[in-house]
Amino acid sequence: MEKKNKNAEYPGVNRRDFLRAGAVGAAVLAVGGAAVSCCTKGKEKEQAGVRSASVVADNFEWKEATTVELQAAMASGKLTAVSLLDAYLDRIQRLDKQGPAVNTVLELNPDAMEIAKKLDEERLAGKVRGPLHGIPVLIKGNIDTHDKMSTTAGSLAMAGSKPLKDAPIVTRMREAGMVIMGKANLSEWANFRSTRSSSGWSSQGRQTRNPYALDRSPCGSSSGSGAAVSSNFCSIAVGTETDGSIVCPSHANGVVGIKPTVGLVSRSGIIPISHTQDTAGPMARTVADAAALLSIMAGMDKDDPATVAIPGVIPDYTQFLVKEGLKGARIGVARKYFGFHEQVDAIMEEAIAAMKKAGAVIVDPAEIETKEEIGKPEWEVLLYEFKHDLNAYLKGLGPDAPARTLADLIVFDRTHAKETMPFFRQEIFELAEAKGPLTEKPYLEALTACRKLSRDKGIDATLKKHRLDAIVAPTGGPAWEIDRITGDHFLGGSSEPAAVAGYPSITVPAGFVFGLPVGISFFSTAWQESTLIRLAYAFEQETCRRRAPEFRSEAVLS
């Protein structure tokens, strides 16, 4: 979650051997030709004295490589799942735990190497499960795994918590041949504990840093996932979002993030905030890699009623990676989300010009007229749903759960305040605990208002009025300095309407302000991931703004 407003009364919140695989291989190769055309240009310039890992063949540059390139290297024998995993683990040890100490990894999977070995054996036997076979992935620390790792949401109160089974998205990734490498640090409880928290801080993992400037915030609650992908500790990661927690850390760490339609991806087995807004989604350095991971994550889940609404068969989203995808598309510019930083506005103007050059029809402005009205009912809904949904999750953990209710967590934090609350408190926890059941009138009225303001009178109204394929706006501002005393200093952003509506959004790198990444968001109505991927990919290929971080100590101020 991102916090937009520090007002105490209303602290608004924002938060698949492809060379052996016949037709599938041909499709991946086709995608690869486009996907690597520009977005792997910016090879990393590491800090003086920091050596590159030598555990991968010298003739293959694995850092900043796309998953298509990684698969090609595995098929040719230049790379194996084991050697790639070894390279990532080496890099994590040197740069995440030591050196610049980005601190993105909460816990490593002790079984990862054995899993990688088995996947290499499968490849040698002629079995390749799909385009992400053998690819290591980090998942956010609030996603259940039934293995030797814990699922804690970063909280010491949940230390040692062992879910009874994998989250369905984890099962899907394992079945696709991915290596669950570990869990990424996050803002504790997905940034839903205090109104003045520091994004990327958890009592279990402590502070994650921004790899572009180590004194800057990684933003949002999927901070470890975003910073890890950007830092080349993995090629892809999984984050979760309620409002801003995929798109903001993707934007602030210079990567791509897809926040899917609520229900496209199972919410089961993920520590919740809100069943009307929560979703997991992919984070990657390219739109192509994010689309490949989304194709694996998406699908029905008998335990998640929202997935019943998925229209038809889930496509392979990589088929929508069309370089000319902006041609003829009608794109609306939501100007009311501009104006919080002049250099961000300048980057947006360059982005709009690039889309015009690529053949898009720009409708400017195309405002979401209910922008100022959405936040207050959203806040009410989140408080009610957090208590209800978290209590249900905790109850389902089994007899050995470290906590059974939100009230138990509040007591734990008070008892262990020195460890769990050294910088900020738990006023959101307390506000949520004071709420009643989901049958109460204030909740029902707020929920109705959220749907009307974000959907009928919001995104859908704007799309219909201007006959748009998508709306664009700046994802956020340049990352602020980490401040654990007074909390995050959030300038502005555009995650709220799509988050509250449960609609999809994608953020793509658009430029830099003082060396800090800035992203542009594309959003639309429900189930339009294919359209957004087409538009975002075409924009990415037209502009090629992503470049690797250099782990500077501070922003480029001259």
Buried (B, 14 or more C-beta within 10 A) or exposed (E): BBBBBBEEEEBBBBBBBBBEBEEBBEBBBBBBEBBBEBBBEBEBEBEEEBEBBEBBBEEBBBBBBBBBBBBBBBBEEBBBBBBBBBBBBBBBBBBBEEBBBBBBBBBBBEEBBEBBBBBBEBBEEEBBBBBBBBBBBBBBBBBBBBBEBBBBBBBBBBEEBBBEEBBBBBBBBBEBBBBBBBBBBBBBBBBBBBBBBBBBBBBBBBBBBBBBBBBBBBBBBBBBBBBBBBBBBBBBBBBBBBBBBBBBBBBBBBBBBBBBBBBBBBBBBBBBBBBBBBBBBBBBBBBBBBBBBBBBBBBBBEEBEBBEBBEEEBBBBBBBBBBEBBEEBBBBBBBBBBEBBEBBBEBBEBBBEBBBEBBBBBBBEBBBEBBEBBBBBBBBBBBBBBBBBBBEBBEBBEEEBBBEBBBBBBEBBEEEEEEBBEBBBBBBBBBBBEBEEBEEEBBEEBBEBBBBBBBEBBBBBBBEEBEBBBBBBBBBBBBBEBBBEEBBBBBBBBBBBBBBBBBBBBBBBBBBBBBBBBBBBBBBBBBBBBBBBBBBBBBBBBBBBBBBBBBBEEBEEE
